[in-house]
Amino acid sequence: MSSSTATSAAEATGARTDEAASLIGDARTRIDALDDRIIGLVQERMAVSSVIQEARMTSGGRRVNLSREMEILARYRDALGKPGTSLAMTLLELCRGRV
């Protein structure tokens, strides 16, 4: 790696060594791929949630099932701690809109 390339890689990653810059660059590539997968899964979850809401409303029920949402909140909290609750709330809002 040339000196200017190493410098720019270090600057881009905040690393102080070429080795750290390379590691960070590789890890960021993996994070970007994971984020793409997560976004795809959230979009899939939104589509499935829409099917559920439509079936519930068509049958005369309410759009939202609060007891089910409480189960989801608890599941995320148990798995991820307090921030998991915020994540679950965001997912629920994306999937059903604000209540």
Chimera marker file (.cmm) of the C-alpha trace (Angstrom):
<marker_set name="trace">
<marker id="1" x="0.000" y="0.000" z="0.000" r="1" g="1" b="0" radius="0.5"/>
<marker id="2" x="1.426" y="3.404" z="-0.915" r="1" g="1" b="0" radius="0.5"/>
<marker id="3" x="1.963" y="6.059" z="1.716" r="1" g="1" b="0" radius="0.5"/>
<marker id="4" x="-0.865" y="8.256" z="0.397" r="1" g="1" b="0" radius="0.5"/>
<marker id="5" x="-3.241" y="5.274" z="0.252" r="1" g="1" b="0" radius="0.5"/>
<marker id="6" x="-2.321" y="4.259" z="3.793" r="1" g="1" b="0" radius="0.5"/>
<marker id="7" x="-2.804" y="7.817" z="4.991" r="1" g="1" b="0" radius="0.5"/>
<marker id="8" x="-6.208" y="8.142" z="3.356" r="1" g="1" b="0" radius="0.5"/>
<marker id="9" x="-7.304" y="4.728" z="4.667" r="1" g="1" b="0" radius="0.5"/>
<marker id="10" x="-6.173" y="5.676" z="8.159" r="1" g="1" b="0" radius="0.5"/>
<marker id="11" x="-7.933" y="9.033" z="7.896" r="1" g="1" b="0" radius="0.5"/>
<marker id="12" x="-11.134" y="7.403" z="6.636" r="1" g="1" b="0" radius="0.5"/>
<marker id="13" x="-11.224" y="4.899" z="9.487" r="1" g="1" b="0" radius="0.5"/>
<marker id="14" x="-9.691" y="6.917" z="12.298" r="1" g="1" b="0" radius="0.5"/>
<marker id="15" x="-7.046" y="4.218" z="12.677" r="1" g="1" b="0" radius="0.5"/>
<marker id="16" x="-3.435" y="4.946" z="13.488" r="1" g="1" b="0" radius="0.5"/>
<marker id="17" x="-1.883" y="1.975" z="11.700" r="1" g="1" b="0" radius="0.5"/>
<marker id="18" x="-2.319" y="0.365" z="8.293" r="1" g="1" b="0" radius="0.5"/>
<marker id="19" x="-3.209" y="-2.918" z="9.971" r="1" g="1" b="0" radius="0.5"/>
<marker id="20" x="-5.984" y="-1.313" z="12.022" r="1" g="1" b="0" radius="0.5"/>
<marker id="21" x="-7.253" y="0.609" z="8.978" r="1" g="1" b="0" radius="0.5"/>
<marker id="22" x="-7.471" y="-2.618" z="7.003" r="1" g="1" b="0" radius="0.5"/>
<marker id="23" x="-9.280" y="-4.425" z="9.823" r="1" g="1" b="0" radius="0.5"/>
<marker id="24" x="-11.730" y="-1.553" z="10.238" r="1" g="1" b="0" radius="0.5"/>
<marker id="25" x="-12.350" y="-1.340" z="6.487" r="1" g="1" b="0" radius="0.5"/>
<marker id="26" x="-13.095" y="-5.066" z="6.304" r="1" g="1" b="0" radius="0.5"/>
<marker id="27" x="-15.359" y="-4.901" z="9.351" r="1" g="1" b="0" radius="0.5"/>
<marker id="28" x="-17.242" y="-1.934" z="7.911" r="1" g="1" b="0" radius="0.5"/>
<marker id="29" x="-17.830" y="-3.865" z="4.702" r="1" g="1" b="0" radius="0.5"/>
<marker id="30" x="-19.307" y="-6.696" z="6.764" r="1" g="1" b="0" radius="0.5"/>
<marker id="31" x="-21.479" y="-4.246" z="8.750" r="1" g="1" b="0" radius="0.5"/>
<marker id="32" x="-22.778" y="-2.748" z="5.500" r="1" g="1" b="0" radius="0.5"/>
<marker id="33" x="-23.741" y="-6.237" z="4.296" r="1" g="1" b="0" radius="0.5"/>
<marker id="34" x="-25.443" y="-6.983" z="7.618" r="1" g="1" b="0" radius="0.5"/>
<marker id="35" x="-27.323" y="-3.685" z="7.457" r="1" g="1" b="0" radius="0.5"/>
<marker id="36" x="-28.553" y="-4.567" z="3.970" r="1" g="1" b="0" radius="0.5"/>
<marker id="37" x="-29.857" y="-7.882" z="5.311" r="1" g="1" b="0" radius="0.5"/>
<marker id="38" x="-31.475" y="-6.212" z="8.330" r="1" g="1" b="0" radius="0.5"/>
<marker id="39" x="-33.216" y="-3.659" z="6.105" r="1" g="1" b="0" radius="0.5"/>
<marker id="40" x="-34.499" y="-6.471" z="3.895" r="1" g="1" b="0" radius="0.5"/>
<marker id="41" x="-35.801" y="-8.360" z="6.912" r="1" g="1" b="0" radius="0.5"/>
<marker id="42" x="-37.544" y="-5.261" z="8.267" r="1" g="1" b="0" radius="0.5"/>
<marker id="43" x="-39.197" y="-4.729" z="4.878" r="1" g="1" b="0" radius="0.5"/>
<marker id="44" x="-40.304" y="-8.375" z="4.885" r="1" g="1" b="0" radius="0.5"/>
<marker id="45" x="-41.633" y="-7.976" z="8.437" r="1" g="1" b="0" radius="0.5"/>
<marker id="46" x="-43.590" y="-4.894" z="7.341" r="1" g="1" b="0" radius="0.5"/>
<marker id="47" x="-45.196" y="-6.848" z="4.492" r="1" g="1" b="0" radius="0.5"/>
<marker id="48" x="-46.174" y="-9.754" z="6.765" r="1" g="1" b="0" radius="0.5"/>
<marker id="49" x="-47.546" y="-7.343" z="9.354" r="1" g="1" b="0" radius="0.5"/>
<marker id="50" x="-49.669" y="-5.695" z="6.671" r="1" g="1" b="0" radius="0.5"/>
<marker id="51" x="-51.196" y="-9.076" z="5.777" r="1" g="1" b="0" radius="0.5"/>
<marker id="52" x="-52.000" y="-9.714" z="9.442" r="1" g="1" b="0" radius="0.5"/>
<marker id="53" x="-53.564" y="-6.270" z="9.925" r="1" g="1" b="0" radius="0.5"/>
<marker id="54" x="-55.666" y="-6.617" z="6.798" r="1" g="1" b="0" radius="0.5"/>
<marker id="55" x="-56.939" y="-10.056" z="7.848" r="1" g="1" b="0" radius="0.5"/>
<marker id="56" x="-57.724" y="-8.803" z="11.339" r="1" g="1" b="0" radius="0.5"/>
<marker id="57" x="-59.642" y="-5.746" z="10.105" r="1" g="1" b="0" radius="0.5"/>
<marker id="58" x="-61.459" y="-7.684" z="7.364" r="1" g="1" b="0" radius="0.5"/>
<marker id="59" x="-62.726" y="-10.077" z="10.018" r="1" g="1" b="0" radius="0.5"/>
<marker id="60" x="-64.045" y="-7.164" z="12.083" r="1" g="1" b="0" radius="0.5"/>
<marker id="61" x="-61.116" y="-6.925" z="14.473" r="1" g="1" b="0" radius="0.5"/>
<marker id="62" x="-58.900" y="-4.029" z="15.389" r="1" g="1" b="0" radius="0.5"/>
<marker id="63" x="-55.816" y="-3.120" z="13.363" r="1" g="1" b="0" radius="0.5"/>
<marker id="64" x="-53.533" y="-3.468" z="16.409" r="1" g="1" b="0" radius="0.5"/>
<marker id="65" x="-53.367" y="-6.255" z="18.998" r="1" g="1" b="0" radius="0.5"/>
<marker id="66" x="-51.837" y="-4.620" z="22.074" r="1" g="1" b="0" radius="0.5"/>
<marker id="67" x="-51.260" y="-7.863" z="23.981" r="1" g="1" b="0" radius="0.5"/>
<marker id="68" x="-49.228" y="-9.196" z="21.042" r="1" g="1" b="0" radius="0.5"/>
<marker id="69" x="-47.234" y="-5.968" z="20.915" r="1" g="1" b="0" radius="0.5"/>
<marker id="70" x="-46.446" y="-6.312" z="24.630" r="1" g="1" b="0" radius="0.5"/>
<marker id="71" x="-45.114" y="-9.826" z="23.932" r="1" g="1" b="0" radius="0.5"/>
<marker id="72" x="-42.866" y="-8.434" z="21.204" r="1" g="1" b="0" radius="0.5"/>
<marker id="73" x="-41.588" y="-5.645" z="23.462" r="1" g="1" b="0" radius="0.5"/>
<marker id="74" x="-40.769" y="-8.149" z="26.208" r="1" g="1" b="0" radius="0.5"/>
<marker id="75" x="-39.017" y="-10.472" z="23.750" r="1" g="1" b="0" radius="0.5"/>
<marker id="76" x="-36.726" y="-7.720" z="22.496" r="1" g="1" b="0" radius="0.5"/>
<marker id="77" x="-36.111" y="-6.372" z="26.013" r="1" g="1" b="0" radius="0.5"/>
<marker id="78" x="-35.211" y="-9.833" z="27.289" r="1" g="1" b="0" radius="0.5"/>
<marker id="79" x="-32.836" y="-10.453" z="24.395" r="1" g="1" b="0" radius="0.5"/>
<marker id="80" x="-31.233" y="-6.998" z="24.110" r="1" g="1" b="0" radius="0.5"/>
<marker id="81" x="-31.883" y="-5.168" z="27.355" r="1" g="1" b="0" radius="0.5"/>
<marker id="82" x="-33.505" y="-1.754" z="27.635" r="1" g="1" b="0" radius="0.5"/>
<marker id="83" x="-32.375" y="-0.607" z="24.157" r="1" g="1" b="0" radius="0.5"/>
<marker id="84" x="-34.186" y="-3.656" z="22.778" r="1" g="1" b="0" radius="0.5"/>
<marker id="85" x="-37.464" y="-2.099" z="23.870" r="1" g="1" b="0" radius="0.5"/>
<marker id="86" x="-36.715" y="1.017" z="21.818" r="1" g="1" b="0" radius="0.5"/>
<marker id="87" x="-35.779" y="-1.129" z="18.838" r="1" g="1" b="0" radius="0.5"/>
<marker id="88" x="-39.018" y="-3.110" z="19.151" r="1" g="1" b="0" radius="0.5"/>
<marker id="89" x="-41.048" y="0.108" z="19.405" r="1" g="1" b="0" radius="0.5"/>
<marker id="90" x="-39.424" y="1.360" z="16.217" r="1" g="1" b="0" radius="0.5"/>
<marker id="91" x="-40.180" y="-1.921" z="14.431" r="1" g="1" b="0" radius="0.5"/>
<marker id="92" x="-43.772" y="-1.865" z="15.611" r="1" g="1" b="0" radius="0.5"/>
<marker id="93" x="-44.179" y="1.716" z="14.436" r="1" g="1" b="0" radius="0.5"/>
<marker id="94" x="-42.727" y="0.849" z="11.038" r="1" g="1" b="0" radius="0.5"/>
<marker id="95" x="-44.995" y="-2.180" z="10.725" r="1" g="1" b="0" radius="0.5"/>
<marker id="96" x="-48.279" y="-0.704" z="11.926" r="1" g="1" b="0" radius="0.5"/>
<marker id="97" x="-47.801" y="3.042" z="12.047" r="1" g="1" b="0" radius="0.5"/>
<marker id="98" x="-48.321" y="5.233" z="15.085" r="1" g="1" b="0" radius="0.5"/>
<marker id="99" x="-51.205" y="4.274" z="17.357" r="1" g="1" b="0" radius="0.5"/>
<link id1="1" id2="2" r="1" g="1" b="0" radius="0.2"/>
<link id1="2" id2="3" r="1" g="1" b="0" radius="0.2"/>
<link id1="3" id2="4" r="1" g="1" b="0" radius="0.2"/>
<link id1="4" id2="5" r="1" g="1" b="0" radius="0.2"/>
<link id1="5" id2="6" r="1" g="1" b="0" radius="0.2"/>
<link id1="6" id2="7" r="1" g="1" b="0" radius="0.2"/>
<link id1="7" id2="8" r="1" g="1" b="0" radius="0.2"/>
<link id1="8" id2="9" r="1" g="1" b="0" radius="0.2"/>
<link id1="9" id2="10" r="1" g="1" b="0" radius="0.2"/>
<link id1="10" id2="11" r="1" g="1" b="0" radius="0.2"/>
<link id1="11" id2="12" r="1" g="1" b="0" radius="0.2"/>
<link id1="12" id2="13" r="1" g="1" b="0" radius="0.2"/>
<link id1="13" id2="14" r="1" g="1" b="0" radius="0.2"/>
<link id1="14" id2="15" r="1" g="1" b="0" radius="0.2"/>
<link id1="15" id2="16" r="1" g="1" b="0" radius="0.2"/>
<link id1="16" id2="17" r="1" g="1" b="0" radius="0.2"/>
<link id1="17" id2="18" r="1" g="1" b="0" radius="0.2"/>
<link id1="18" id2="19" r="1" g="1" b="0" radius="0.2"/>
<link id1="19" id2="20" r="1" g="1" b="0" radius="0.2"/>
<link id1="20" id2="21" r="1" g="1" b="0" radius="0.2"/>
<link id1="21" id2="22" r="1" g="1" b="0" radius="0.2"/>
<link id1="22" id2="23" r="1" g="1" b="0" radius="0.2"/>
<link id1="23" id2="24" r="1" g="1" b="0" radius="0.2"/>
<link id1="24" id2="25" r="1" g="1" b="0" radius="0.2"/>
<link id1="25" id2="26" r="1" g="1" b="0" radius="0.2"/>
<link id1="26" id2="27" r="1" g="1" b="0" radius="0.2"/>
<link id1="27" id2="28" r="1" g="1" b="0" radius="0.2"/>
<link id1="28" id2="29" r="1" g="1" b="0" radius="0.2"/>
<link id1="29" id2="30" r="1" g="1" b="0" radius="0.2"/>
<link id1="30" id2="31" r="1" g="1" b="0" radius="0.2"/>
<link id1="31" id2="32" r="1" g="1" b="0" radius="0.2"/>
<link id1="32" id2="33" r="1" g="1" b="0" radius="0.2"/>
<link id1="33" id2="34" r="1" g="1" b="0" radius="0.2"/>
<link id1="34" id2="35" r="1" g="1" b="0" radius="0.2"/>
<link id1="35" id2="36" r="1" g="1" b="0" radius="0.2"/>
<link id1="36" id2="37" r="1" g="1" b="0" radius="0.2"/>
<link id1="37" id2="38" r="1" g="1" b="0" radius="0.2"/>
<link id1="38" id2="39" r="1" g="1" b="0" radius="0.2"/>
<link id1="39" id2="40" r="1" g="1" b="0" radius="0.2"/>
<link id1="40" id2="41" r="1" g="1" b="0" radius="0.2"/>
<link id1="41" id2="42" r="1" g="1" b="0" radius="0.2"/>
<link id1="42" id2="43" r="1" g="1" b="0" radius="0.2"/>
<link id1="43" id2="44" r="1" g="1" b="0" radius="0.2"/>
<link id1="44" id2="45" r="1" g="1" b="0" radius="0.2"/>
<link id1="45" id2="46" r="1" g="1" b="0" radius="0.2"/>
<link id1="46" id2="47" r="1" g="1" b="0" radius="0.2"/>
<link id1="47" id2="48" r="1" g="1" b="0" radius="0.2"/>
<link id1="48" id2="49" r="1" g="1" b="0" radius="0.2"/>
<link id1="49" id2="50" r="1" g="1" b="0" radius="0.2"/>
<link id1="50" id2="51" r="1" g="1" b="0" radius="0.2"/>
<link id1="51" id2="52" r="1" g="1" b="0" radius="0.2"/>
<link id1="52" id2="53" r="1" g="1" b="0" radius="0.2"/>
<link id1="53" id2="54" r="1" g="1" b="0" radius="0.2"/>
<link id1="54" id2="55" r="1" g="1" b="0" radius="0.2"/>
<link id1="55" id2="56" r="1" g="1" b="0" radius="0.2"/>
<link id1="56" id2="57" r="1" g="1" b="0" radius="0.2"/>
<link id1="57" id2="58" r="1" g="1" b="0" radius="0.2"/>
<link id1="58" id2="59" r="1" g="1" b="0" radius="0.2"/>
<link id1="59" id2="60" r="1" g="1" b="0" radius="0.2"/>
<link id1="60" id2="61" r="1" g="1" b="0" radius="0.2"/>
<link id1="61" id2="62" r="1" g="1" b="0" radius="0.2"/>
<link id1="62" id2="63" r="1" g="1" b="0" radius="0.2"/>
<link id1="63" id2="64" r="1" g="1" b="0" radius="0.2"/>
<link id1="64" id2="65" r="1" g="1" b="0" radius="0.2"/>
<link id1="65" id2="66" r="1" g="1" b="0" radius="0.2"/>
<link id1="66" id2="67" r="1" g="1" b="0" radius="0.2"/>
<link id1="67" id2="68" r="1" g="1" b="0" radius="0.2"/>
<link id1="68" id2="69" r="1" g="1" b="0" radius="0.2"/>
<link id1="69" id2="70" r="1" g="1" b="0" radius="0.2"/>
<link id1="70" id2="71" r="1" g="1" b="0" radius="0.2"/>
<link id1="71" id2="72" r="1" g="1" b="0" radius="0.2"/>
<link id1="72" id2="73" r="1" g="1" b="0" radius="0.2"/>
<link id1="73" id2="74" r="1" g="1" b="0" radius="0.2"/>
<link id1="74" id2="75" r="1" g="1" b="0" radius="0.2"/>
<link id1="75" id2="76" r="1" g="1" b="0" radius="0.2"/>
<link id1="76" id2="77" r="1" g="1" b="0" radius="0.2"/>
<link id1="77" id2="78" r="1" g="1" b="0" radius="0.2"/>
<link id1="78" id2="79" r="1" g="1" b="0" radius="0.2"/>
<link id1="79" id2="80" r="1" g="1" b="0" radius="0.2"/>
<link id1="80" id2="81" r="1" g="1" b="0" radius="0.2"/>
<link id1="81" id2="82" r="1" g="1" b="0" radius="0.2"/>
<link id1="82" id2="83" r="1" g="1" b="0" radius="0.2"/>
<link id1="83" id2="84" r="1" g="1" b="0" radius="0.2"/>
<link id1="84" id2="85" r="1" g="1" b="0" radius="0.2"/>
<link id1="85" id2="86" r="1" g="1" b="0" radius="0.2"/>
<link id1="86" id2="87" r="1" g="1" b="0" radius="0.2"/>
<link id1="87" id2="88" r="1" g="1" b="0" radius="0.2"/>
<link id1="88" id2="89" r="1" g="1" b="0" radius="0.2"/>
<link id1="89" id2="90" r="1" g="1" b="0" radius="0.2"/>
<link id1="90" id2="91" r="1" g="1" b="0" radius="0.2"/>
<link id1="91" id2="92" r="1" g="1" b="0" radius="0.2"/>
<link id1="92" id2="93" r="1" g="1" b="0" radius="0.2"/>
<link id1="93" id2="94" r="1" g="1" b="0" radius="0.2"/>
<link id1="94" id2="95" r="1" g="1" b="0" radius="0.2"/>
<link id1="95" id2="96" r="1" g="1" b="0" radius="0.2"/>
<link id1="96" id2="97" r="1" g="1" b="0" radius="0.2"/>
<link id1="97" id2="98" r="1" g="1" b="0" radius="0.2"/>
<link id1="98" id2="99" r="1" g="1" b="0" radius="0.2"/>
</marker_set>
